[in-house]
Amino acid sequence: MMICSILLRKQIKYNLFCGLPEAPDVRFAYFIAFCILWQELPIISRPKTKPMKIFFSICILFLIACASKAQPKATNDTSQIVTIHADSSKMEIESEFPGGPTAWARFLNANLVYPKKAVKKNIEGDVIVQFIVDKEGNVSNVEALSGPELLREAAVKVFQNSPKWKPAFQYGRKVKSYKKQPIKFRLQTA
């Protein structure tokens, strides 16, 4: 009984030294229970063994118990999980006209009608148009924010008649996007 209590104290000291919890390993607890039962057996029924064999057996069991405790164990501790925040500008893809800026310029040249009243009055200028490209690529809520009054209607009409755009993406998903686009109205001199 005395050997078991000494070993238990040494196991607890070893655990504290290694930074482990105070409770000894389960295998070590089985070993202590075996020691207690062994000492309670009558001396007559115990087989005769040499003291050195017992000592070495105890040392080997102690080392096995210590080695199993010293191995790192998986934990569910989430305090060490590092969160990486991605730069949102790298994760976004803006909505655009199918074919890019050159296709948009061709579409404007083919479909933009310069108002006759503006030609007669020799009106030029830039019209800034605000619109929404939804998840499917449809253009909606077209509104002219600035520019000459006569040119605003033509700019809004060309956006309303435009085909579907490529929708914007954010973090791999299609999203609705708000856009502002300038349109330059210039008269050609002959």
C-alpha positions in Angstrom: 0.0 0.0 0.0 2.9 2.3 0.8 4.5 1.8 -2.6 1.2 2.7 -4.4 0.7 5.9 -2.4 4.3 7.0 -3.1 3.9 6.3 -6.8 0.6 8.3 -6.8 2.3 11.3 -5.2 5.1 11.1 -7.7 2.7 10.9 -10.6 0.8 14.0 -9.4 4.1 15.9 -9.0 5.2 14.8 -12.5 1.9 16.0 -13.9 2.2 19.4 -12.2 5.8 19.7 -13.4 4.8 19.0 -17.0 1.9 21.4 -16.8 -0.7 18.6 -17.0 -3.9 18.4 -14.9 -3.4 17.0 -11.4 -5.4 13.9 -12.0 -3.2 10.9 -12.9 -3.7 8.9 -16.1 -6.5 6.2 -16.2 -3.9 3.5 -16.8 -2.0 4.6 -13.8 -5.3 4.5 -11.8 -5.7 0.9 -12.9 -2.2 0.2 -11.8 -2.8 1.6 -8.4 -6.0 -0.4 -8.0 -4.0 -3.5 -9.0 -1.4 -2.7 -6.3 -4.1 -2.3 -3.7 -5.7 -5.6 -4.6 -2.2 -7.3 -4.7 -1.4 -6.1 -1.2 -4.8 -7.3 0.1 -4.3 -10.8 -1.2 -3.1 -13.3 1.4 0.6 -13.8 1.3 0.2 -17.6 0.9 -1.7 -17.2 -2.4 0.8 -14.8 -4.0 3.4 -16.4 -6.2 7.0 -15.9 -5.1 8.7 -13.3 -7.2 12.1 -11.6 -6.9 12.0 -8.0 -5.5 14.1 -6.7 -8.5 11.5 -8.0 -11.0 8.7 -6.2 -9.1 10.8 -3.0 -9.0 11.6 -3.0 -12.7 8.0 -3.9 -13.6 6.7 -1.0 -11.5 9.3 1.4 -13.2 8.3 0.3 -16.7 4.6 0.7 -15.9 5.3 4.1 -14.4 7.3 5.2 -17.5 4.5 4.0 -19.9 2.0 6.0 -17.9 4.2 9.1 -18.0 4.9 8.8 -21.7 1.2 8.5 -22.5 0.5 11.6 -20.5 3.2 13.6 -22.2 1.8 13.2 -25.7 -0.1 16.2 -27.0 -3.8 15.8 -27.3 -6.3 17.4 -29.6 -8.4 20.1 -28.0 -11.5 22.0 -29.0 -10.0 25.2 -27.8 -11.1 27.9 -30.3 -9.1 30.7 -28.8 -6.1 29.8 -31.0 -8.0 29.9 -34.3 -6.8 32.7 -36.4 -9.3 34.5 -38.5 -8.0 36.0 -41.8 -10.0 38.9 -43.1 -9.9 39.1 -46.9 -9.7 42.5 -48.5 -13.2 43.0 -49.9 -11.9 44.9 -52.9 -10.1 41.7 -54.0 -13.3 39.6 -53.5 -15.6 41.8 -55.6 -16.1 41.7 -59.4 -18.0 44.7 -60.7 -21.0 44.4 -63.1 -20.1 45.2 -66.7 -21.6 45.2 -70.1 -21.1 41.9 -71.9 -18.0 42.2 -74.0 -16.4 44.9 -71.9 -15.9 48.7 -72.5 -15.4 48.3 -76.2 -18.7 46.4 -76.7 -20.4 49.1 -74.6 -18.9 51.9 -76.8 -20.2 50.1 -79.9 -23.6 49.7 -78.3 -23.8 53.4 -77.5 -22.7 54.4 -81.0 -25.4 52.2 -82.6 -28.3 53.0 -80.2 -27.7 56.4 -78.8 -29.9 59.0 -80.6 -28.9 62.6 -80.2 -32.1 64.6 -79.6 -33.0 66.9 -82.6 -33.8 69.8 -80.3 -30.3 69.6 -78.7 -28.7 69.5 -82.2 -30.7 72.6 -83.2 -29.7 74.5 -80.0 -26.1 73.2 -80.3 -26.2 71.6 -76.8 -23.3 69.3 -75.7 -22.4 67.9 -72.3 -21.9 65.0 -70.0 -24.9 63.1 -68.5 -24.2 61.0 -65.4 -26.7 58.1 -65.3 -27.3 56.0 -62.1 -28.8 52.5 -62.5 -29.0 49.1 -60.8 -27.8 45.8 -62.3 -29.7 43.0 -60.5 -28.5 39.5 -59.8 -29.8 38.3 -63.2 -28.1 41.2 -65.1 -31.2 43.3 -65.7 -30.9 47.1 -65.7 -33.4 48.9 -63.6 -34.0 52.2 -61.7 -32.3 54.2 -64.4 -32.0 57.9 -63.5 -30.1 60.8 -65.0 -28.3 62.7 -62.1 -26.8 65.6 -64.0 -26.3 67.0 -67.4 -28.4 69.2 -69.8 -32.1 68.5 -69.6 -32.5 67.7 -73.3 -29.8 65.1 -73.2 -31.0 63.3 -70.1 -33.9 61.5 -71.7 -31.7 60.1 -74.5 -29.2 58.8 -72.0 -31.9 57.1 -69.8 -33.6 55.6 -72.9 -30.3 53.9 -74.1 -29.8 52.3 -70.7 -33.4 51.1 -70.5 -33.0 49.4 -73.9 -29.6 47.8 -73.1 -29.3 44.0 -73.0 -28.6 42.1 -69.9 -25.3 43.0 -68.2 -22.9 40.6 -66.4 -24.0 40.8 -62.7 -21.6 41.8 -60.0 -20.0 39.1 -57.7 -19.0 39.3 -54.1 -17.4 36.4 -52.3 -18.4 34.1 -55.2 -22.1 35.0 -55.2 -24.1 37.2 -57.6 -25.2 40.4 -56.0 -27.2 43.5 -57.0 -25.0 46.5 -57.8 -25.5 50.2 -58.1 -23.6 51.9 -60.9 -23.0 55.5 -62.1 -21.9 55.9 -65.7 -21.1 59.1 -67.6 -22.2 59.5 -71.2 -20.6 62.3 -73.3 -22.7 64.0 -75.9 -20.6 65.8 -78.6 -21.7 67.3 -81.8 -19.5 66.7 -84.9 -18.4 69.7 -86.8 -18.4 69.3 -90.6 
